[in-house]
Amino acid sequence: MKVAAVIVDVPTRQTDRPFDYLIPERWRGVIQPGMRVTVPFGARRLQGFVVDVKDHSEIESLKAIEEVLDVVPVLNGELLDLGRHLTETTLCFAISAYQAMLPAAMRAKYEKVLRLAEEERRGELPDELKSLFAGRTEVAWNEVEAAGLWRAAQKAVQQGVLEAVYNVKDKAGKKMVKSAALAVSAEQAEQALHSLPARQKEAVSFLLKRGEAVPIAKLQATLGISSAPLKALVEKGLVVVRDVEVYRDPYAHRTFQPSEPLALTPAQAQALAKITASVRAGEHRTFLLYGVTGSGKTEVYMQAIEEVLRQGKEAIVLVPEISLTPQMVERFKSRFGPKVAVLHSGLSVGEKYDEWRKIHRKEVQLVVGARSAVFAPFENLGMIIIDEEHETSYKQEEMPRYHARDVAIYRARRHGCPVVLGSATPSLETFARAAKGVYELLELPERVADRALPDVHVVDMREELRSGNRSMFSRRLLDELRLRLDRGEQAVLFLNRRGYSTFVMCRSCGYVVRCPHCDISLTYHRAGERMKCHYCGHEEPLVPRCPSCGGEHLRFFGTGTQKVEEELAKLLPKARVIRMDVDTTGRKGAHEELLSRFAAKEADILLGTQMIAKGLDFPDVTLVGVLAADTMLHLPDFRAAEKTFQLLTQVSGRAGRHELPGQVVIQTYTPDHYSIQLAARHDYRSFYRREMALRKAHGYPPYYYLTLITAAHQEAPAAAKAAEKIAGYLRKQLSNEAIILGPVASPLARLHDRYRYQCMIKYKREPNLSAALKAVIDRYQTDAAHGGVTITVDMNPYMMM
């Protein structure tokens, strides 16, 4: 008897374990861990993942597996192990972990097909399969199953003779193109050439030279022929027309000019030598490549990858979000050509599926992608790089709530290879680990070619207001913009607009109402006109006058990009502006199109939010203006100062990256705040020391770990009551070392018509934590059982909202 242990697609705590199923005779020796199967589960048929195959089961009467969805495993042994690790570290369900590793197309409905591999890669089809494939290039899997030819088919897939394809209904079917190929051997075709008319001879010669099927449209366009010669060749039996799959290539419309490695600075060469030594030795080390903006981190990455590929291994490069990919992809495709697959949220479901299949089939050795690319199914990893490692988008905010950095380090340890974390403004947690020697610090202190960092001017908007300037543009910034327009140079205007909460500030003196216990700005709640702290629960009424200067100019802050664009049109009517925000980049390819237009100098000013702050590199950008440096600074988040410093440093780094010197104008109502002053001086280490002292005083990471528990319900009292119960239970279960704050209303107190209350746990070592949290999740597992209360647990929160 053979038994498969299967994780079924029911994400609940009660079903979060393997269930045993009998493997029918015809699939014994075929089913392996990592394959997806269909199984009966109660009255339903569900998809599941085989996590183990064994000889017996403790259960006497077993149901049998009904259908096998894969011919070869879609998750290898390492990824199955990683899924188990994620369930422990993020408290997610195993099914959620495994599904997160696969493209969306493979979580949809699919039709399974076995197809002949491309001719140049194909070996001899086994005899028992020949009659099944007679005259066909693909066969439905249920036909193979009905003929009892599973083993033969599996062997043929492993040998590369056949390919397993999932035609995904409604989402991502494979893209087929009518193509022409020779129906006879090369020798027979050459013999036939002498007797063919000119046009037919051209077509046969072209196919002989190509040695593979060619799309008919391409053949006709290249040779300038009609369809008649091809029809004649088909009738003579010399040519066959068939549907051939083509990958959906999101970059097919682009041509990438090959690039050569650049000469390195001494600091770059030193960093590269340490990384490549680790690659050659096959040892796991985590490096922090800390380099100022424009110091050439990407070139170090690429030359390190060249060493990985020389060793016959594979590499993963993570970039924070879609805004980084067009230029990043350009660099990697230019250097590594067809060895690169790209995975990011801007691709269609079908494109993601095709890129994933290239990796799974071992057709590429390098993946460049956003967060989920960390799960690329490579089996011989030589390095993982995380660019802009401080970016919060590396943390997933729904199950499984993993951080890509943690996953990368776990995988790299398993493969015995290095992880390179790169940033001009590393997260405090990462830099603290480098300072303690847990990570190895590699520094690039200078820009390439000794280019100077841009001059930064901090403008006090309170003074602008006093002098009668009520515009959102300071006089300094307007003068600099006019100067760029006169010189034919370009400018980037950044509107620091992130987060939902409004903060209250006095426009006369810059005073912001803060919590007396947490050193965090209070959030204004319109209901009840009250100011609240979302960390300790302190609250106070909104006052009509500023407590600091007695002024009446209290304002709630928040300005949109459209408003800025309208103001620009009035003040600088001749300026050509490209606006990049959620509205203008909603459709597919819009990011790339807008950035290409800016690169082609079709605009003088690029105006945008977060998405233009990082990774962009334009030679004629000599001015960066930051319109509201304070917006993030006063969010109710202990990382507010860190995020502000990082963002200002990153956006400043867009200026003067090439021959022309750069200037930055930062507009702020709090010019004396250390994060703004130190960002203006490009002084990361001073910021690190100052911020670490505050974190230590208030008990925040990296001195403490955090866990955030949120209870939600359609009625506020029910959510509050559940959060109170949970906090009370945890106080009994955890040691006295753990600090439990709250419960308190979440900063986003109502979301999707549900009221939210949260409590936070701060701890250094807490052996009981995992068991206590699992018990909480178990108790509130089903909505119905607890009157509709839902619980979320984030073991390493980055979003405090």
FENGIJO-V725796 format. One record per helix or strand of 3 or more residues. SS is the DSSP state (H for helix, E for strand). FROM is the first residue (numbers start at 1). LEN is the number of residues. If there is no record, write none. Layout:
# FENGIJO-V725796
ss:SS from:FROM len:LEN
ss:SS from:FROM len:LEN
This chain:
# FENGIJO-V725796
ss:E from:3 len:6
ss:H from:13 len:3
ss:E from:19 len:4
ss:H from:25 len:3
ss:E from:36 len:6
ss:E from:44 len:11
ss:E from:64 len:5
ss:H from:77 len:14
ss:H from:94 len:7
ss:H from:104 len:4
ss:E from:110 len:7
ss:H from:119 len:3
ss:H from:127 len:7
ss:E from:138 len:3
ss:H from:141 len:6
ss:H from:150 len:9
ss:E from:162 len:7
ss:E from:175 len:8
ss:H from:186 len:8
ss:H from:198 len:13
ss:H from:216 len:8
ss:H from:228 len:8
ss:E from:239 len:8
ss:H from:266 len:16
ss:E from:286 len:6
ss:H from:297 len:14
ss:E from:314 len:5
ss:H from:322 len:18
ss:E from:340 len:4
ss:H from:349 len:12
ss:E from:366 len:4
ss:H from:371 len:5
ss:E from:381 len:7
ss:H from:392 len:3
ss:H from:404 len:12
ss:E from:418 len:6
ss:H from:428 len:8
ss:E from:440 len:5
ss:H from:448 len:3
ss:E from:455 len:6
ss:H from:461 len:6
ss:H from:475 len:13
ss:E from:490 len:5
ss:E from:504 len:3
ss:E from:523 len:3
ss:E from:530 len:3
ss:E from:539 len:3
ss:E from:554 len:3
ss:H from:561 len:11
ss:E from:577 len:4
ss:H from:590 len:10
ss:E from:605 len:4
ss:H from:610 len:3
ss:E from:621 len:6
ss:H from:640 len:13
ss:E from:663 len:6
ss:H from:674 len:7
ss:H from:684 len:15
ss:E from:705 len:9
ss:H from:716 len:18
ss:E from:739 len:13
ss:E from:754 len:10
ss:H from:769 len:11
ss:H from:784 len:3
ss:E from:790 len:5
